[in-house]
Amino acid sequence: MGEFWPVPDALTYLAGHWRAERTVRDLASGDEGHFAGTVVFGPLEGGGLLHRESGDFTWRGLTRPAERTLRFLPGPGGTADVRFADGRPFHDLDLTAGRHVTDHPCSADLYRGEFTVRDAGHWHTVWRVRGPAKDLELTTGYARVG
């Protein structure tokens, strides 16, 4: 199966509870932060999954609670259409080959995400953010809980 683990249906694969560990690096300043928490992909009314992430984020020595909510809607052929909590489009997600690269333009910044699936219980994302005032890399490892 090689380096990536193909996923025929992204929503079926993601459903459930995950542990998340994220490193955030500011490539311009050299600052580095860390997020540790959980992600729950639960049923979304009308179909799809509601992604709820919560945990603690440490940046420049200060730890604060952090959370975000996304909507993962069914897409064609086992893919997903990822939306922000308010319904605005975020990105597409196609894990059928076990790897997917996608872009999200945000004002003057460009977010480029790479998603890789390692096996039934582990997947990984790297978001590279570039813009006039941003030069970031966010790397997250996910491990299935239970």
C-alpha positions as CSV (number, residue, x, y, z in Angstrom):
1,M,0.0,0.0,0.0
2,G,3.0,2.3,0.1
3,E,3.5,5.4,2.1
4,F,-0.2,6.5,2.1
5,W,-3.3,4.6,3.2
6,P,-6.2,5.0,0.7
7,V,-9.6,6.0,2.2
8,P,-12.6,5.2,0.1
9,D,-14.9,7.5,2.2
10,A,-13.4,10.5,4.1
11,L,-16.4,11.0,6.4
12,T,-16.6,7.3,7.4
13,Y,-12.9,7.3,8.2
14,L,-12.9,10.6,10.2
15,A,-16.0,9.8,12.3
16,G,-15.2,9.4,16.0
17,H,-12.7,10.7,18.5
18,W,-9.1,11.7,17.8
19,R,-6.2,13.0,19.9
20,A,-4.4,16.0,18.2
21,E,-0.9,17.3,18.6
22,R,0.0,20.4,16.6
23,T,3.2,22.4,16.3
24,V,2.9,26.0,15.0
25,R,6.1,27.5,13.7
26,D,6.5,31.2,12.7
27,L,9.2,30.8,10.1
28,A,10.0,34.6,10.0
29,S,10.5,35.0,13.8
30,G,11.5,31.5,14.8
31,D,8.7,31.3,17.4
32,E,7.1,27.9,18.0
33,G,3.9,27.0,19.7
34,H,2.1,23.8,20.6
35,F,-1.5,22.7,20.7
36,A,-2.6,19.5,22.4
37,G,-6.2,18.4,22.6
38,T,-9.0,16.3,21.1
39,V,-11.1,16.4,18.0
40,V,-14.5,14.8,17.8
41,F,-16.2,14.2,14.4
42,G,-19.8,13.7,15.3
43,P,-23.0,13.6,13.3
44,L,-24.2,16.8,11.7
45,E,-27.9,17.5,11.3
46,G,-28.7,17.1,7.6
47,G,-25.7,14.9,6.9
48,G,-22.0,15.1,7.3
49,L,-19.8,15.6,10.3
50,L,-19.4,18.3,12.9
51,H,-15.7,18.7,13.7
52,R,-15.1,20.0,17.3
53,E,-11.5,20.7,18.3
54,S,-10.6,21.7,21.8
55,G,-7.5,21.8,23.9
56,D,-4.7,24.0,25.1
57,F,-2.4,26.2,22.9
58,T,1.0,27.4,24.2
59,W,2.6,30.4,22.4
60,R,5.5,32.4,23.7
61,G,5.2,30.8,27.2
62,L,1.5,31.5,27.6
63,T,-1.0,28.6,27.6
64,R,-4.6,29.3,26.7
65,P,-7.7,27.2,25.9
66,A,-8.3,26.9,22.1
67,E,-11.2,25.5,20.1
68,R,-12.6,25.5,16.6
69,T,-15.6,24.0,14.8
70,L,-15.8,23.0,11.2
71,R,-18.4,21.3,9.1
72,F,-17.5,18.3,6.9
73,L,-20.2,17.8,4.3
74,P,-20.5,14.8,1.9
75,G,-18.8,15.4,-1.4
76,P,-18.8,13.2,-4.6
77,G,-17.1,9.8,-4.6
78,G,-16.3,9.7,-0.9
79,T,-14.8,13.2,-0.7
80,A,-15.7,16.0,1.7
81,D,-16.5,19.6,1.4
82,V,-15.0,21.4,4.5
83,R,-16.7,24.5,5.7
84,F,-16.2,26.9,8.5
85,A,-18.7,26.8,11.4
86,D,-20.7,29.7,9.7
87,G,-20.9,27.8,6.4
88,R,-18.3,29.6,4.4
89,P,-16.2,27.4,2.2
90,F,-12.8,26.3,3.6
91,H,-11.4,23.5,1.3
92,D,-12.1,20.2,-0.4
93,L,-10.8,16.9,1.0
94,D,-10.2,13.8,-1.1
95,L,-8.5,11.0,0.8
96,T,-9.1,8.2,-1.8
97,A,-5.4,8.1,-2.6
98,G,-4.4,8.6,1.1
99,R,-2.9,12.0,0.3
100,H,-4.5,15.3,-0.7
101,V,-3.2,18.8,-1.3
102,T,-5.6,21.8,-1.2
103,D,-5.5,25.6,-1.1
104,H,-7.5,28.2,0.8
105,P,-7.0,31.8,-0.2
106,C,-7.8,34.1,2.7
107,S,-7.5,37.8,2.0
108,A,-3.9,38.4,1.0
109,D,-2.7,35.1,2.5
110,L,-2.6,31.6,0.9
111,Y,-3.1,28.5,3.0
112,R,-1.9,25.3,1.4
113,G,-2.8,22.1,3.2
114,E,-1.4,18.6,2.7
115,F,-3.4,15.7,4.3
116,T,-1.9,12.2,4.6
117,V,-3.4,9.1,6.0
118,R,-0.9,6.6,7.5
119,D,-3.3,3.8,8.6
120,A,-6.8,3.2,10.2
121,G,-5.9,5.2,13.3
122,H,-3.4,7.9,12.2
123,W,-3.5,10.9,9.8
124,H,-1.5,14.0,9.5
125,T,-1.8,17.6,8.1
126,V,0.6,20.3,7.2
127,W,-0.7,23.8,6.5
128,R,1.8,26.3,5.0
129,V,0.5,29.9,5.4
130,R,2.2,32.6,3.3
131,G,1.2,36.3,3.0
132,P,2.4,39.8,3.5
133,A,2.5,39.4,7.3
134,K,2.5,35.6,7.7
135,D,5.0,32.8,7.2
136,L,3.7,29.9,9.2
137,E,3.8,26.1,9.2
138,L,1.2,24.2,11.2
139,T,1.8,20.5,11.5
140,T,-0.8,18.2,13.2
141,G,-0.7,14.5,14.0
142,Y,-4.0,12.8,14.7
143,A,-4.4,9.4,16.5
144,R,-7.7,7.7,16.9
145,V,-9.0,7.3,20.5
146,G,-10.8,4.0,21.3
